[in-house]
Amino acid sequence: MFYDEGIIINCLSEKIKDLEREIDKKNKETIHADFVSGIFRHEINNHQLAVSAYICLLDEAQDEQEKADMVEKLSVSSKKINSLIRDWFKYQKAGYKLEWRTISNIFERSYGLHSNIKINIIKDDILIFCTPATPIMMSSMVNNTAMHGGKDVNSINVWWEKVPEGIIFVYEDNGVGVPDDEKGDIFEKGIGKNNGLGLYLVKEILKLSKCKIIENGIYGKGARFEVSIPDGLYKLY
């Protein structure tokens, strides 16, 4: 029996390509899982630090009302930690699974995260194809606003705009903003007042979905984060 050498080569070539695609998929899943785990650890650590701070403040409280306020804040942070741990386990089961979410749904876990900051969804007539980690990333951004926005920050506005190559997802707060000479550094690992990983991990997770994020606000008027989402990863509804 004779075999056509060209057919054999083509068959082997296709099998190699299939194998390369499978390896690439597994590599992306591994990288994604590592970064998402980093986000969960970062958020849990933030709330653990808050618990420690509230315990210290509780010891220094002068009256019963002040003590009650600290106990309430301790309870909220403790519940957030438990919620994050549960979500982490759920995420590990879900894995690298993309799903359609509305903007409101993406921010669902961020509402009430900081009682003094109101999140306003200005435009929500769109679905975005994203990973289960996306709501955690948004919580990280809200925490970033609370941490770096200044004492008077109290509002976050969210909407989207159409551009030729896709859409721009806009996240804008009314805090102090980012100085021009720091805009290129805030997404780097270990950069920030607390050497956090929040924005770095946000950037890396978005990169895996072929999305990009920049800070384009005016210093003194608030931070403005713009996420570029290409065609195919969103749809109107």
N, C-alpha and C positions, 0 to 999 in steps of 0.2 A: 504494500500500500504506500502510495506517495502522498506527501503533504505539501501544500503550497507554502513556500517559505514566507511569502509576503503576508498571508493570512495569519500564520503563526506569530510573526513579529507584531502585526497589528493587535492580535489578541493579547499578547504579553504586554504590549504598550498600554492597552486599555486597563489591564489588571494593575499595572504599576501606577497609573494615574488614579485609579480607584483607591489604591492603598495610600497614595500620597494625600488624597483628599481626606481619607479617614484619619490619618496621622495628624493632618492640619486641624481637623475638627477636634480631635482629642487634646491637642496642644492648646487650642483656644479655650476648651472647657477647663483644663487644668489652670491656665493663667487666670481665667475669669474667676474660678473658685478661690484661688489664692487672694485675689484682690478683694473679692466680696467678703471673705473671712476677715481681711484687714479692716474693712469698713465696720463690720460688726464689732470687732475688738475695739476699734477706735471709739465707736458710739457708746459701748458698754463702759469703757474707761472714763469717758466724759461724765457719765452719770455716777460712776463710783467716786470720782473727784467731787462731784456736787454733793453726794451723800456725806463725804468726809467734811466738806466745808460747812454743811448744815449742822452736823454734829457739834462742830466747834462753836458755831453761832448759838446753838441751843444751850451750851454750857455758859455762854456769856449773856443770854437773854435776861432782861431786867424784870419783866412782868409776865403774867400768865398768857396774855394775848400774843405777845411776841413769841413765847414758847410754843403756843398752839400753831402759829404761822410756820415756824420752823419744822414742827412735827408733820404738818400738812405737806410741806415741800419735800421732806424726807420720804414720805409715803409715795408721792408722785414719782420721785426719782427711782425708788425701789421698784415700783410697778413697771417703770420704763425698762429697767434692767431685766426683769422677768420676761417682759414682752419681747425684748430683743433676743434673749436666749431662746425663747419658743420659736421666734421667726427664723433664727439661725438654723435650728433643727429642721424647720419646714423647708428652708431654702436648700439645705443639703440634700433633701429628698427630691426637690424639684429639679435641681441642677441647672444646666445652661438651657433653659426653656424660654423662648421668646413668646410674648403674649401681647394682645392689644389692650391698651389702657387709656382711659380718658385722663386729662390733666388733673381733674378733681380727684380721681382715683389714685393717681401718682402721689398726690399730696395728702391723701387720707390720713396717714399716720403722723403727719406733721402738724395737723390742726391741734392747737392747745399745747404744743410742745413747749412753748414759752408763752405764758399767760399775757405778757405785755406786748406780744407781736401778733398782729392780725394778718392773715394770709388772704389776699383778694385774687380770685381767679377771674380775670377780666374777659377772657375769651376761651371757651372750652368746647367748641364744636368740632373737635378733632380727636382721632384715636392715634396713639403712638405705639409702634411695635418695639417693646422693650423687655428687659430681663426682670426676674423677680427682685433683683437688687435695686432697681430704679427708685422705688419708694424710700429705701434706706439711704440712697444717695441724696435724695431731696431733703430728708431729715438732716443729713450732714451739712447741707448748704444752709438750712434754717439755723442750725446750731452755729455755723460759721458767722451768720449775720448777727446772732445774739452775742457772740464772743467778741467780734471785731467791729460791729456797727456803731459802737458808742452808746452812752447811757440814754440817749433820746430816741434811739431807733425803735419804731413801733409798728411798722407797716412793710409788707412785701406784696408787690403786684406781679402777677404772672399772666402772660398772653403769648400769642404766636403771630408771626408775620410771614407772608409768602415772599420768597425770593426765587430767581430763575432756576437755581439748582436744587430747590427743596423748600424748607421752611426754617425760620429762626425762632427758637423757643427762648423767650425773654423772661428773666428773673431779675426784678429790680427792687431794691429796698431804699428806705429813706434815712440810712445811716450816714456815717462820715465819708464812706467811699474808700477808694484805694489810690494812694499817691501814684502819679505817672511813672516814677522811677521804680515802683514795685510791681507794676502790672505784669511784667514778664516773669516774675519769680513766684507769685503766689500759688501756682500749680505745681511747684517743684517739691520733692520730698524733703520734709524737715524744715520747710520755710514757714514762718509765722511766729506770732507772739508766744505760742505754746508748742512750737515745733510739731504741730499736728500733721496727720496724714489725710485729713478730710478732703481738701480740694485736689490733692494729688491723686487720690484714689478715684474721685469723681472723673477726673480727666482720663485716667487709664481705662476705667470701665466704659466710658463713652467711646474711647478709641477702638475698643473691641467691636463696637456696633457701628463703626465707621462714622461716628459723630465727633465734632470738635467743640470745645468750649473756650471762650475768651472773656475777659473782663473789659467792658467798654464804657464804664460810667465816668462821671465828672467828679473829681475829688472835691469833697465838701458838699455834694448833693446826693450822695448815695452810691452804692455799688450796683452795677448792671452787668449781669452775666448773660451771654448770648450763646446758645447751643445750636450749632448748625446740624440739621437733620436732613439727610438726602432723600430724594424721591424713592418711594418703595417702603419707607419705614414709617409712613403716616398715611392717614386717609380721613377725609371728611365724613361726618355722619349727620 
